[in-house]
Amino acid sequence: MSVRALFQAATVEEASSPYNTIHLKVFYPAQVSGNDQEQNLGIVPADSQRSPFKVVIFFNGVNCGSEQYQWLAVKLAERGLVVVTFSWVANNLPGMVALTPGVDVNMLIPSMYGKGPTASALPTLLAALELLQAEGVLAGLLDLNHIILGGHSAGGRVAIESADSRFFPQVVAAFAYGAHTAAITQLGYAAGTILSLPDSLPLLLIGGTRDGVITNSSHRYGVTWEEATTPVIRTFQEAIAGGRGDSYLLLLEGANHFSVAYPYDSTTGIACLDFSATQPEEQLRDLVMEAISLFIDAHVHHQATALEALNQLLAFNNPLVASFERK
């Protein structure tokens, strides 16, 4: 099956120029037709027989280019999803101009946390999807009532914190790699605090046992983590109550912070903090993709076979799986 992508630009109304433009790359299942538009402009029609397409919005890590997640976007689009990645250079992190997932720091302070989304890019991205639904190759083909939020690192955090039907009723599930909800002490929290999540939608948390970025960033939270996975585990244990059977914690043996980013860009980000992966990177990515795909099929497409496959995939004696929990 063919996967194609289109580009779009959107303005963030709350941001100031020149940091108020988001550039989107939207991956979709395509059907090569050979028509004039395709031949002259490279615009390939969507495979309408697979529509309406549920949508994944993926939030990158800080200073991680969206192209590092293209491998995942293509794989998910091959399974019938539309996937949005984006690039936003902004200064919404204090004192830092960066390629950002969009973090609303004002919503992270103790008096505001939980009262609104922390993903400052999300309203703009949702508005851009409405425009794509109105015209172009995806017109009328999107299922905008079933949107999944996903992300890596800080992008994963804002995804799981903002997956709240009170704020965005069209969001139906969330997943994150290398993310947790430990509270930064500089914002006024006690050391070691884990902030709660909305806990109203299906959730998949994935972490790696060789995550050096999490390990070496513990001072931000006033503690020293016992293991690289400690704040991810505590987020699963403390930030959600569970009880519905649709919340998952998957820890990958030998995966590091950037195992989800390929090809990794060593010229930016915080590579110096990470540990080396000790398992084959391609195999780790394949497992990440399969887990995310089955999670979406099980809890968004409501496929009973996918739910069974997800449990079987992770329950077997897989050397890449350090632990797997569901609640």
N, C-alpha and C positions, 0 to 999 in steps of 0.2 A: 504494500500500500504506500502511496505517495504522501509525503508531508511537505507542505509549503508554509511560508511565513509572509506576513505583511507588516509594514511599519506604520506607526501612527505617532503623532505628537499631541500633547495635551498640556494645558496651562493650569498650574496650581494657583487658584485664586488668592489663597492666603499668603503666598510667598512673594518675595520681592525680586525684580529683575536684577541680575541675569539668572537667578537661581529658581526660576518659577516654571521651568519646562521639563516635562517628563517625556522621554522617548520610549515607545512601546515596540516590542517585537512580538507578534501574535502568531503562534504556530497552529495549524489546522489540518485535518485530514483533507486531502485534495484528490481530485479526479481529473487526470489529464484528458483534455478534449480536443486539442489541436485547433481551437478557434482563433480568430484574428487577434483578439486581445492577448491571448496566451502567446501567440507567435511574435507579436510586435512589442509587447510590454512585459512579458513574463508573468502575467497575472493569471494564475491557474484557478479554475473554479473549485469550490469546496465540494466534497463528496456528500451531496445533500441526502443521499439515501441513509447516511449514518446520523443525520441530524434528528432532533435538535441536540446540539452539542452542549454538554455540561462544561463548565469553565474552571480551570485552575489558574489562580493568580499567584505567581511565585515571587517572593521578596528576597533579594540578594543579601549577602552579608556586606558589612561596611567595606568599601574599597574592593569589592569583588565584582568584576564585570559580569554582566548577564550572560555573556557568551560561555562562561564556565558552567552554566546550567543548561546549555542547549542540548547536551546529550540526554538529559532527563526530559526536557520539553518534547523532544522528538519522539522518545519512547512512549510518553504518555499520549501524544497526538496519534501515534500509530494505533493506540487502543481506543481511539474515538473521542478524545477530549480536545478541546481548544485550550491552549496554554499561553498565558501572558507572562513574559518577562519584561523588565524595563530598566532604564538607566536614568538616574536623577542625580546630578551634581548639585549639591546644596550645602548650606551651612547651618542645618537644623540641629547638628550636634555642637554644643558650646565650644567656640574657639577653633572649629575645624571645618574646612571646606573639603568635602569628600563625596565619593560615589556612595549614595546612601539608600537604604531601603525605605527611609522616611520614618523617623522616630519623633513622636510628639513628646518631648521631655516634660512639658507642662502637665501631661496626663500621667506622668510617672511619680510625681510628688505625693506624699502621704495623703494630703487632703483631697486629691483628685483621682487617685488610682481607682479603677473600677467603675468610674462614672462616665467613661467614654473610651473610644478606641485609642490605642497608642500608635496605630499605623496611619501616619499623616498623609501618605500617598493614596490610601484606599478610596476615599470619596472621588478623587480625580480619576482613578483607574476605572471605577464603576461607571462614571459618566462617559468615559471613552468607550466602554463596552456598549453603552446605549447607542452611541453614534454608529458603531460598527454593526449593530443590529438593524439600524435604519437604512444603511446604504453600503454598497460594496459587495465583495464576494461572500461575506458572511451575513448579509442582510436576511433577517427572518429565520436564521438557522441556529441562533444561540438560545440556550436555555438559561436565561438570566435569573431564574428562580432557584438554581442549583449551582452555587459558586463555592469552590473549595479554596481555602487559603493555605499556602505552604511557604516554607522559607528555610533559610540557612543562617545559623548564628543569630545576629541581631535581627535579621529579617525573619527568621523562624520565631523569634520571641514576639515581634509585633503581630505576626500572623496568628499565633495561638492566643494572644491577649485580646485581639480584635475580633475573634470568631465568636461573636455574641449576637444572637438573634434580636436582642433589644435594640441594637444599633444598626445592624444590617440584616434584615429578615431574609435576604436572599442567600446569605452564607449558610452552608449546611454541614461543613466539616473542616478540619484543619490538621496539618501535619508539620513537623519541624525536625530539622537535623542540627545537632550541636547547639541546642538552645535550652534555656531554663529561665526561671523567674526569680532568681536571687536578686535582692534589692540592693542598690548601690548606696553605701553609707553616706556619701556626700549629699544625697538627696534628703537625708534626715531619718534614715531607717537604722534600727539596731543591727548590730553585726549578725550575720547568718540568717537574716529574715528571708523567707520564701513567700512571695506574693501569690495570692490566689488567682485562679483562672476562672473564666465565666462558667465552665463546667456544664454547659447546656447542649453541646454538640459532640459528635464523634471526634476523637482526638488520637493522633499517632505521634509519639515522641521517639526519636531515634538518636542514639548517641554512640560514641566510640570509646573504647577503653584506652586509646592512645591519644586522647584529645589534650594536647599540650597547651592550647590556647585557653581552654577552661581552667586547667591546672594552674597556669602561670598568670591568670588574671584574678585569682581569688582575693587579692588585697583590696580590690574594689568593693568587696562585700564584707570586709573586716574579719576574714577567716582564712584558714588554710585548709583546702579541701583534702579529705583523706584519700580520695581517688579522683581520677579525671571525670568519672561519671557521677560523683556524689551529688552535685546540684541538679543534674537531670533526674536522678532517682528521687531526690527529695521533692522535686517539682511534681513528679507523678504521684508520690505518696501524700504530699501535703497540700498541693494547689488544687486538686480535684477530689471530690468525694467518690466518684464512680458509682457503681451499683447498676449501671445499665448494660454493662458488658460491651461497650463500644469505645473504651479508652485503652490504649496500648502503650507499653514501653518496650522498645527493642534496643538492646545494647549489642553492638557489633565488636567482636573480638579482633583486636589489632587495627581497628579503624582510627584515623586521627581526625582533627577538626576539618580538614579540607578534603576528606575522602569523597565528599559529595560534589566537589568542584573539579571539573576536568575540561580542558587541560588547565592545570593550576598555573596561575600567574605569580611568579616569585618576585616581580618588580614592585608589588604593592601589597597592601594588607599587612598582616602581622605573622608572616611565616616563621620569623625567628622564634616565636613562642611555641610553635607546634613540635610534637614528637614525630618520629618517623613511623609510618604504618608498618605493621609486621605481617600483614596478610596481602595477597594479591589485590591490587587496587581495582582491577576490572571485575573481579569476583565480588568485591564489596559493593561496587556500584550496581552490579546486576541484582544483588540482594536488596539494596535500597529501593531500586526501581520496582522490583517485584512486590515488595512489601507495600509500597505506596499504592501501586496499581490495584492489588487485591483489597487493600483497605478501602479505596474509593469504590471498587465494584461491590464490596460487601455492604458498605454503609451509606453510599449515595445512590448506586444503581440497585441496591437491595437484592443482590444475587446470592441466594443461599449457597450455591456451589463455591462462590468466591470466599464466603465466610469460612467454609470448611477448608478450602485450600489455604487460606491465610493461616489458620490454626495448624494445619499439617505442615506447611512450609517451615514454620518456626519451631514446631514441637519436636521434629526429628533431631537426631544427634548431629547437628551441623557445626563444624569447627569454626564457622564465622559468627555464630550466635553465642554471645557470652551469657545472655539471659533474655527471657521474654515473659512479660506479664500482661494480664488483661484484667480490667475490673469495670 
